[in-house]
Amino acid sequence: MPIVNFHLVEGMTTSDQNERLLVGACRLYADVLGAPVDRIRAFITTHRPDQFAAGGDLACNNGVHAPFFDFIVLEGRPLEHRQRLHVGFTDLIVDVLGVPRAVVRGGCRRVDPEDWSIGGTLASEARAAEIRARAEAAAQAAQSKPA
């Protein structure tokens, strides 16, 4: 479920920077949320310099690269997780792209598990099934421990 999208000015990043940003974002999500990395999605959406304004002028005129990111988490994630993601994605952008911290903006969208699907299954149902499976595995592990 974890998804992050970085909005960048076209031509202001290298392929290496893009890769570091995307891979770093996946690692951050996995670390903060304890999510399996195979569930994480990270994207870069580029905008032409004549279609991206920051500081009251187009990037093609002022050369300002002011990245924006938005990320999605399921409703119920603690504020601490969301804050760590805001800080982590900002740090990642600053470190990888070398832009001033003050120009980076980000937002979090919380989605009700009943409004999100994974492979066509509502996240609320998938989450309930995972919780049951973990509880059953824990119970089996407890029973198989020597006394």
N, C-alpha and C positions, 0 to 999 in steps of 0.2 A: 504494500500500500504506500509506503513512503515515496513521495515524489517531490522533486525540486526542479525548478526551471530558472535558469539564469538568463536575463535579458541583457545582451551586450551589443555594442556598436560593431557592425560588420567591418572587418579589416583591422581592428584594433587589438586582436589577439592572434597568437600563433597556434598551430595544431598542438604543439607540446603544452602550451598553457591551457588549452581547452581540455586536453586529456587529464592534466593534473587537477583541474577544477572538477571535472566530472567524477573521476576516481576518488578524489579527496572527499567530495560530497557524499558518495556512497559509503565510504568508510566512516564518516562523521555520523551519518544516519544510523548505521549499524551499531556504532559505539553508544550513541545517546539513547536510542530506542531499544537496543538489544534485538533488532530485527535481522532476520536472515538476509544476507546481502543479495540473494537471488530475487527477493521481493522488491528491491529498491530500484527506482527509476530516476535518472538525472538527465536533464536536457539543457541545451543551449539554444535559445532563440535569438537570432541576430536581426538587427534593424539597420537599415541603410543610414549612413550619416546624415542624409537630408531628411530622415524621418525619425530622428532621435534628438530631442531637445533637453538640455540641462543648463541651469544657470541663465535661463531666459534666451538662449540662442541655440541654433542647430549645431550638432557635433561637427558637421562639415565646415562650419564657420569658426567655432571656438576650440575645436580639437578636444573637448572635454569628454572623457569616458567615465560616465557615472552609472555603473552597473546597478541593476535592480534584480532581486530574486524573490520568488514566492515559493512556498512549500506547503505541502498538505500533510496533515496528520489526522487520525481518527479522533473524534470527540472523546474526551476522557483522559487524554494525555496530560500529565501534570504540567503546570506552569513552568516548573524547573526545566523540564525537557524542552519545552518550546523556547525558553530563554537561551538554553545552551545551543540550540540549533540556530537561533538568530545570531548569537555571538560567533558561533563556529563558522557559519556560512560567510559572515562578514570578514572574519579573520582569513578565511580561505581566499576570498576575492582579493583582499589587500595583499596577502602574501604572494599569491600566484600572479596577479595582474599588475601589482605595484601601484594601484590607484590610492589616492588619499582616503582614509577611513570615512571622513566627513561626507564624501559624495556617494557612498554606498547606501542603498535603501533596500528594505526587505519586508515581506509580509507573510503571515501564516494564515492558512485557511483550515479550519477545523470542520471535518465532515462527519455527519452522523453515520455510524456503521450500517444503518438501514438504507443509506443513500449511496453506498459504495459497493462495488462488486469485484470479486476476484475470480476470474475464470467463469463468470456468470453466476457465482454464488454470492449472496449478500454477505458483506463482511461481518455483520452481526451473527449470521449463522456459522460462518467459517471460524470466527473467534470463539463461539460457544463450543464448537466441535474440538478446537485446539485445547481449550481449557479442560474439557472432559478427558481428552487423550493424555494430557499432562498429569491430571489427577490420577488416572488409572495407572500410568507408568510409575508415578511416585508410590502408589499403594502397592504395586507389584514389587517394586524395589525394596520397600519396607518389609514385605513378607518374606523376601528371599534373603534378608540379612540374617547371619547366624546370631543366635541368642547369646 
